[in-house]
Amino acid sequence: MSSLADTLTILSAMFTPAVLVSACGSLILTTSQRLSRSIDRQREVAGLLRRNYQQAAAPAEANPDPAEHTYLSMQLSFAARRAHLLQQVMTTLHLTLGIFIASIFSIGVFELVNSSATWVVAALSVLGASLLLYASILLIRESRLAVADVAEETAYLLTAG
């Protein structure tokens, strides 16, 4: 590094992926919260379904509603699919985060050793951006599934009530 201008150029090049690292961190945090809520919902519905099974097994109790059993089974399926999608998103985002960190690291290392292997940085950046796009698509799918779940729940409650 011959001058302050060269150092600032390197730092600027390293700053761009750092912004993407920050964006990944924010997405990881919000996706983690969504996953926690989805798992809580799955446990809640599983408890209601378990109670429904116990009522069916108890001869003295009133017969459980078969429509409610079907509804709860469907809700459990929605919750499980959402949790699976969100887990895929979390995995993809963590991989993306690692790739963006690797690109920051490689910029610094290549500059220190005076290497011209800029294709590595470019490849890491494209791979990271591609994974970020894939994670976004998965989040859209999960959001649509959540909306479909709410629509089914609303339809059941309107017809059952």
C-alpha positions, 0 to 999 in steps of 0.5 A: 500500500503506497498511499492513503488514497490506496488504503481508502480505496481498499477500505471502500471496496471492503465496505460494500460487502459489509453493507450486505453483511448487515442486511443479511444480519437483519434478515437472519434476525427477523427470519429467526423471529418468524421461525420462533413464532411458527414453531410456537404455532405448531406446538399450539396446534399440536396441543389442540389436536392432542386434546382432540384425540384424547376426547375421542378416546374418552367414552364419557366425553362428547364426541369430538367434531370431525371438522375440527380434527380436519381443520387442526390437522390442516393447520398443523400441516401449514405450520410444519411447512412454514417452519421447514421453509423458514429453516431453509431460509435461515440456512441460506442466509447463514451461508450468504453471510459467510460468503459475504464475510469471505469476500471482505476477507479476500479483498483484504488478503488479495490487497496485502499479498498484491494479488490480481485474483479479482475474479475470486471476489467477483465470484463470491459477490455473485454467489452471495447475491444469488443466495440472497435472492434465493432466500428472498424467494423462499421468504415470499413463499413462506409469506404466501403460505402464512396468508393461505393459513390465515385464510383457511383459519378464517374460513373455518371459523366463519363456517363453524361459528 
